[in-house]
């Protein structure tokens, strides 16, 4: 970008309740390994971002001060990650210091320059964190002409997951609104923190939790096919590609279908995804890793930490009617939440023993992650008819179905996933994507797979 904008570093003090040094949690250890795999590059999962509108008439000093209060309140935002004397990475919480907010306060740019500015800014805040030297939060305040407009928070995935980012976004939004209205800042409910969760995982209760999860996983590994897909076949194009179907029809049909089948939109998306995997691979049993938020206990709901972990579920499909696949998917989704916190290093060691005993090589990098149905407002309440179903205009369905669009959105050669189904988007558009290893799944089959998932749900 020509004529790079000037960002003025503005520091603010923060203070917290304590300093502490602790092991990484199980979820942090997995995240650390994934982030290190891609260095010196960074991937979208490694830096989570939130863009917050700033209400008038706040000043830049107001906003910067509230950022400092947020960092002081949550230990994960004032944590450095560094090797100890034995070379093992630990988390070091600091109890006081400064956090730097980069402030843009040049004259309001034109629309075209603003677009360039935002693209440049997104690249800037997406750079890898120096976790040993810097805090895992990177705030930027857009204040053209000196008037705060938008606060951008970029936070390391070592410090937060998606739900934790929602927690701090909601907190800071409420604090900004209160300050703008001249009211006292609300007192947010602060949940647990990574240091205490790491201590729990080392406790007798944590050890029992881990042992139960490893026993559950071990039972899965003993009976599942070692891989859903064939041996890799190299080609000259990029190996890993992401295709995305922007569906406007799925947000219309999922609420009514969930009501009729007495389940959830998330379970329906999972069931359709594994049923389509059966069509793609011919496998009767579909092993898939489900992303679990791990926030079922009250003290974890507002925990600012990375808690989410993937846990294996095996869902029978075969020639079963779709309603039975839905039931199997629902049962699997419920069951895995009992075993979704575990030591991934110990799990990898046990998996290697099972692989050696069975004489196979496992490929378990098939994943499903539904963010779309968890977002507030994405599942609107629609009019119910007398039979308890949800009314949707057939013409509206036809128009929405015709509006679905497929596009390639990402490609590279360094990923380690095999097949990753992701659901995200807003109230009007569900974006269903697949990141696939095209050495094992032909690129031409990805669009057909996604459209098959959509049509399977529309046709019921």
KOLRO-236177 format. One line per field, with one value per residue (C-alpha): residue in three letters; chain; x, y, z. Coordinates in steps of 0.2 Angstrom, whole numbers. Example, Ala and Ser with C-alpha at 12.3 -4.5 7.8 and 13.67 -1.06 7.14 Angstrom:
resn = (ALA, SER)
chain = (A, A)
px = (62, 68)
py = (-22, -5)
pz = (39, 36)
END
This chain:
resn = (UNK, UNK, UNK, UNK, UNK, UNK, UNK, UNK, UNK, UNK, UNK, UNK, UNK, UNK, UNK, UNK, UNK, UNK, UNK, UNK, UNK, UNK, UNK, UNK, UNK, UNK, UNK, UNK, UNK, UNK, UNK, UNK, UNK, UNK, UNK, UNK, UNK, UNK, UNK, UNK, UNK, UNK, UNK, UNK, UNK, UNK, UNK, UNK, UNK, UNK, UNK, UNK, UNK, UNK, UNK, UNK, UNK, UNK, UNK, UNK, UNK, UNK, UNK, UNK, UNK, UNK, UNK, UNK, UNK, UNK, UNK, UNK, UNK, UNK, UNK, UNK, UNK, UNK, UNK, UNK, UNK, UNK, UNK, UNK, UNK, UNK, UNK, UNK, UNK, UNK, UNK, UNK, UNK, UNK, UNK, UNK, UNK, UNK, UNK, UNK, UNK, UNK, UNK, UNK, UNK, UNK, UNK, UNK, UNK, UNK, UNK, UNK, UNK, UNK, UNK, UNK, UNK, UNK, UNK, UNK, UNK, UNK, UNK, UNK, UNK, UNK, UNK, UNK, UNK, UNK, UNK, UNK, UNK, UNK, UNK, UNK, UNK, UNK, UNK, UNK, UNK, UNK, UNK, UNK, UNK, UNK, UNK, UNK, UNK, UNK, UNK, UNK, UNK, UNK, UNK, UNK, UNK, UNK, UNK, UNK, UNK, UNK, UNK, UNK, UNK, UNK, UNK, UNK, UNK, UNK, UNK, UNK, UNK, UNK, UNK, UNK, UNK, UNK, UNK, UNK, UNK, UNK, UNK, UNK, UNK, UNK, UNK, UNK, UNK, UNK, UNK, UNK, UNK, UNK, UNK, UNK, UNK, UNK, UNK, UNK, UNK, UNK, UNK, UNK, UNK, UNK, UNK, UNK, UNK, UNK, UNK, UNK, UNK, UNK, UNK, UNK, UNK, UNK, UNK, UNK, UNK, UNK, UNK, UNK, UNK, UNK, UNK, UNK, UNK, UNK, UNK, UNK, UNK, UNK, UNK, UNK, UNK, UNK, UNK, UNK, UNK, UNK, UNK, UNK, UNK, UNK, UNK, UNK, UNK, UNK, UNK, UNK, UNK, UNK, UNK, UNK, UNK, UNK, UNK, UNK, UNK, UNK, UNK, UNK, UNK, UNK, UNK, UNK, UNK, UNK, UNK, UNK, UNK, UNK, UNK, UNK, UNK, UNK, UNK, UNK, UNK, UNK, UNK, UNK, UNK, UNK, UNK, UNK, UNK, UNK, UNK, UNK, UNK, UNK, UNK, UNK, UNK, UNK, UNK, UNK, UNK, UNK, UNK, UNK, UNK, UNK, UNK, UNK, UNK, UNK, UNK, UNK, UNK, UNK, UNK, UNK, UNK, UNK, UNK, UNK, UNK, UNK, UNK, UNK, UNK, UNK, UNK, UNK, UNK, UNK, UNK, UNK, UNK, UNK, UNK, UNK, UNK, UNK, UNK, UNK, UNK, UNK, UNK, UNK, UNK, UNK, UNK, UNK, UNK, UNK, UNK, UNK, UNK, UNK, UNK, UNK, UNK, UNK, UNK, UNK, UNK, UNK, UNK, UNK, UNK, UNK, UNK, UNK, UNK, UNK, UNK, UNK, UNK, UNK, UNK, UNK, UNK, UNK, UNK, UNK, UNK, UNK, UNK, UNK, UNK, UNK, UNK, UNK, UNK, UNK, UNK, UNK, UNK, UNK, UNK, UNK, UNK, UNK, UNK, UNK, UNK, UNK, UNK, UNK, UNK, UNK, UNK, UNK, UNK, UNK, UNK, UNK, UNK, UNK, UNK, UNK, UNK, UNK, UNK, UNK, UNK, UNK, UNK, UNK, UNK, UNK, UNK, UNK, UNK, UNK, UNK, UNK, UNK, UNK, UNK, UNK, UNK, UNK, UNK, UNK, UNK, UNK, UNK, UNK, UNK, UNK, UNK, UNK, UNK, UNK, UNK, UNK, UNK, UNK, UNK, UNK, UNK, UNK, UNK, UNK)
chain = (A, A, A, A, A, A, A, A, A, A, A, A, A, A, A, A, A, A, A, A, A, A, A, A, A, A, A, A, A, A, A, A, A, A, A, A, A, A, A, A, A, A, A, A, A, A, A, A, A, A, A, A, A, A, A, A, A, A, A, A, A, A, A, A, A, A, A, A, A, A, A, A, A, A, A, A, A, A, A, A, A, A, A, A, A, A, A, A, A, A, A, A, A, A, A, A, A, A, A, A, A, A, A, A, A, A, A, A, A, A, A, A, A, A, A, A, A, A, A, A, A, A, A, A, A, A, A, A, A, A, A, A, A, A, A, A, A, A, A, A, A, A, A, A, A, A, A, A, A, A, A, A, A, A, A, A, A, A, A, A, A, A, A, A, A, A, A, A, A, A, A, A, A, A, A, A, A, A, A, A, A, A, A, A, A, A, A, A, A, A, A, A, A, A, A, A, A, A, A, A, A, A, A, A, A, A, A, A, A, A, A, A, A, A, A, A, A, A, A, A, A, A, A, A, A, A, A, A, A, A, A, A, A, A, A, A, A, A, A, A, A, A, A, A, A, A, A, A, A, A, A, A, A, A, A, A, A, A, A, A, A, A, A, A, A, A, A, A, A, A, A, A, A, A, A, A, A, A, A, A, A, A, A, A, A, A, A, A, A, A, A, A, A, A, A, A, A, A, A, A, A, A, A, A, A, A, A, A, A, A, A, A, A, A, A, A, A, A, A, A, A, A, A, A, A, A, A, A, A, A, A, A, A, A, A, A, A, A, A, A, A, A, A, A, A, A, A, A, A, A, A, A, A, A, A, A, A, A, A, A, A, A, A, A, A, A, A, A, A, A, A, A, A, A, A, A, A, A, A, A, A, A, A, A, A, A, A, A, A, A, A, A, A, A, A, A, A, A, A, A, A, A, A, A, A, A, A, A, A, A, A, A, A, A, A, A, A, A, A, A, A, A, A, A, A, A, A, A, A, A, A, A, A, A, A, A, A, A, A, A, A, A, A, A, A, A, A, A, A, A, A, A, A, A, A, A, A, A, A, A)
px = (0, 7, 8, 7, -5, 3, -2, 3, 7, -2, 2, -10, -6, -15, -15, -21, -24, -8, 7, 8, 18, 9, 10, -1, -18, -22, -31, -16, -3, -13, -15, 4, 8, -3, 3, 21, 18, 15, 28, 35, 18, 2, -15, -32, -35, -20, -26, -44, -51, -66, -71, -80, -90, -85, -100, -100, -94, -79, -62, -47, -41, -57, -56, -37, -41, -55, -43, -31, -45, -50, -32, -30, -46, -42, -26, -25, -23, -8, 1, 17, 22, 40, 51, 56, 73, 69, 63, 45, 33, 24, 12, 18, 4, 10, 1, 5, 12, 7, -3, 0, -14, -10, -21, -25, -30, -27, -40, -55, -49, -59, -69, -56, -42, -52, -54, -35, -32, -43, -34, -17, -23, -29, -12, -4, -13, -13, 6, 13, 14, 30, 23, 38, 41, 23, 6, -6, -17, -15, -27, -29, -41, -47, -50, -50, -49, -46, -64, -64, -74, -69, -58, -50, -44, -33, -30, -19, -28, -17, -26, -44, -55, -70, -82, -69, -67, -86, -85, -72, -81, -97, -88, -79, -95, -104, -90, -89, -108, -108, -94, -102, -118, -109, -113, -103, -95, -104, -96, -94, -95, -77, -75, -60, -43, -30, -19, -33, -38, -21, -21, -37, -30, -16, -28, -35, -52, -43, -33, -49, -57, -42, -42, -60, -57, -42, -52, -66, -54, -45, -61, -65, -48, -49, -64, -64, -57, -39, -44, -59, -49, -37, -18, -12, -9, 2, -1, 5, -8, -9, -12, -24, -39, -54, -71, -86, -104, -114, -131, -146, -158, -151, -155, -173, -175, -165, -177, -192, -183, -175, -192, -200, -186, -185, -166, -155, -148, -131, -135, -144, -128, -118, -129, -130, -111, -107, -121, -113, -96, -103, -108, -91, -81, -92, -88, -102, -95, -89, -76, -76, -68, -81, -75, -82, -82, -80, -90, -104, -99, -105, -87, -82, -95, -87, -69, -57, -46, -44, -55, -61, -54, -58, -64, -68, -85, -90, -107, -115, -123, -123, -140, -150, -164, -158, -169, -159, -143, -149, -152, -135, -127, -137, -131, -113, -113, -120, -108, -92, -95, -92, -74, -69, -56, -40, -22, -18, 0, -5, -19, -6, 5, -9, -15, 3, 2, -15, -9, 6, -5, -17, -3, -11, -8, -22, -28, -40, -39, -58, -67, -83, -86, -102, -101, -116, -130, -121, -122, -136, -149, -144, -159, -174, -191, -203, -222, -228, -243, -255, -245, -230, -219, -212, -220, -208, -214, -210, -206, -194, -185, -184, -176, -164, -159, -155, -144, -132, -114, -99, -81, -63, -57, -40, -26, -8, 4, 7, -8, -11, -29, -38, -56, -63, -81, -85, -101, -101, -110, -125, -144, -146, -132, -124, -107, -103, -85, -73, -54, -48, -31, -33, -20, -33, -50, -51, -54, -68, -78, -78, -92, -102, -100, -106, -121, -125, -126, -137, -149, -150, -157, -168, -176, -182)
py = (0, 17, 31, 19, 27, 32, 23, 32, 20, 25, 16, 13, 5, -11, -19, -37, -47, -58, -65, -83, -96, -112, -126, -124, -131, -146, -135, -122, -136, -141, -123, -120, -135, -130, -112, -118, -129, -115, -103, -91, -90, -87, -94, -86, -98, -91, -73, -70, -53, -42, -25, -14, 2, 16, 26, 45, 56, 45, 52, 41, 42, 35, 20, 17, 17, 4, -7, -6, -11, -26, -32, -30, -40, -55, -65, -73, -56, -52, -68, -72, -89, -94, -110, -113, -120, -137, -130, -133, -119, -112, -97, -82, -70, -53, -42, -25, -17, -7, -12, -2, 3, 9, 24, 30, 48, 55, 64, 53, 44, 42, 26, 18, 22, 16, -1, -1, 4, -9, -23, -16, -16, -34, -40, -30, -37, -55, -56, -69, -64, -64, -74, -73, -54, -47, -48, -59, -44, -31, -17, -4, 11, 20, 38, 48, 66, 62, 55, 37, 26, 8, -2, -18, -32, -45, -58, -74, -90, -96, -83, -85, -96, -90, -90, -81, -68, -65, -63, -49, -41, -40, -34, -20, -15, -13, -3, 9, 11, 15, 27, 36, 38, 44, 29, 17, 3, -13, -27, -42, -60, -65, -84, -96, -93, -103, -105, -112, -123, -130, -133, -142, -153, -159, -162, -180, -174, -168, -185, -195, -184, -187, -205, -207, -197, -208, -224, -217, -212, -229, -238, -228, -231, -250, -251, -237, -238, -230, -218, -212, -209, -217, -215, -198, -195, -180, -167, -150, -139, -133, -147, -140, -130, -123, -122, -112, -113, -97, -104, -93, -107, -117, -102, -104, -123, -127, -120, -129, -145, -145, -142, -156, -169, -163, -159, -144, -135, -140, -159, -157, -150, -163, -177, -171, -169, -187, -194, -185, -191, -209, -205, -198, -212, -227, -230, -236, -229, -210, -205, -186, -175, -163, -146, -144, -127, -135, -122, -132, -128, -111, -105, -109, -99, -82, -90, -80, -94, -106, -121, -129, -146, -158, -175, -190, -197, -212, -210, -225, -220, -235, -236, -229, -217, -199, -198, -212, -203, -188, -198, -206, -189, -181, -196, -194, -175, -177, -191, -183, -168, -180, -183, -167, -161, -172, -172, -172, -177, -192, -196, -196, -208, -220, -218, -223, -239, -244, -240, -252, -265, -265, -263, -247, -229, -218, -202, -194, -176, -176, -162, -154, -137, -127, -109, -103, -110, -104, -86, -76, -71, -84, -94, -83, -87, -91, -93, -110, -118, -129, -145, -138, -135, -119, -110, -105, -98, -111, -97, -89, -106, -108, -90, -94, -110, -103, -89, -102, -98, -109, -101, -106, -96, -103, -113, -118, -133, -133, -138, -154, -157, -170, -164, -150, -145, -128, -119, -100, -84, -73, -74, -73, -83, -99, -102, -120, -123, -138, -137, -153, -162, -163, -177, -188, -179, -173, -154, -157, -167, -153, -142, -157, -162, -145, -144, -162, -157, -142, -152, -166, -154, -145, -161, -168)
pz = (0, -5, 8, 23, 36, 52, 68, 84, 99, 114, 130, 145, 162, 168, 185, 189, 205, 204, 195, 191, 182, 176, 164, 148, 148, 137, 125, 125, 121, 106, 100, 103, 92, 78, 78, 78, 64, 52, 58, 51, 43, 53, 49, 52, 67, 76, 78, 82, 78, 84, 77, 89, 85, 97, 103, 103, 111, 118, 116, 111, 129, 135, 124, 128, 146, 145, 135, 150, 162, 151, 150, 169, 172, 162, 166, 149, 141, 151, 149, 140, 134, 136, 139, 157, 162, 155, 139, 142, 137, 152, 154, 164, 170, 174, 187, 180, 165, 150, 134, 118, 107, 90, 85, 68, 68, 50, 41, 36, 20, 4, 2, -9, 3, 18, 9, 6, 24, 31, 21, 26, 44, 43, 37, 51, 65, 58, 60, 72, 90, 99, 114, 125, 123, 120, 127, 117, 113, 99, 100, 86, 87, 71, 75, 59, 62, 80, 83, 88, 76, 78, 90, 83, 95, 88, 101, 100, 100, 115, 125, 118, 108, 98, 113, 124, 111, 112, 131, 130, 115, 125, 140, 131, 121, 137, 145, 130, 130, 149, 147, 133, 143, 158, 168, 179, 170, 172, 183, 171, 178, 177, 175, 178, 170, 161, 177, 187, 173, 172, 190, 189, 175, 186, 201, 205, 197, 181, 180, 181, 168, 156, 160, 155, 139, 134, 137, 126, 112, 114, 111, 96, 88, 90, 79, 66, 49, 49, 36, 26, 11, -1, -2, -7, -26, -29, -43, -48, -41, -23, -11, 1, -5, 3, -6, 1, -3, 2, 5, 7, 8, 23, 35, 29, 31, 46, 59, 53, 50, 67, 75, 65, 69, 87, 86, 83, 67, 72, 73, 56, 48, 56, 50, 33, 32, 38, 26, 12, 17, 16, -2, -5, 3, 4, 22, 33, 49, 48, 61, 63, 75, 83, 90, 108, 117, 134, 143, 151, 169, 175, 180, 162, 153, 155, 155, 144, 138, 124, 130, 114, 109, 95, 101, 90, 86, 76, 67, 58, 41, 29, 21, 36, 33, 36, 52, 60, 55, 63, 79, 78, 76, 90, 102, 96, 99, 117, 121, 115, 127, 142, 135, 126, 139, 138, 136, 117, 120, 130, 117, 103, 112, 115, 97, 91, 102, 94, 77, 80, 87, 73, 60, 52, 49, 55, 47, 59, 52, 47, 57, 58, 66, 67, 72, 63, 74, 90, 84, 92, 79, 66, 70, 68, 76, 61, 60, 65, 56, 65, 63, 72, 57, 52, 37, 23, 6, -7, -19, -7, -5, -24, -25, -11, -18, -34, -26, -18, -24, -24, -24, -20, -5, 0, -6, 1, 2, 21, 30, 39, 38, 27, 27, 37, 36, 43, 45, 49, 42, 47, 48, 29, 23, 30, 23, 22, 18, 16, 17, 9, 5, -14, -15, -6, -11, -29, -30, -42, -29, -16, -24, -27, -8, -2, -14, -9, 10, 5, -6, 7, 20, 8, 1, 18)
END
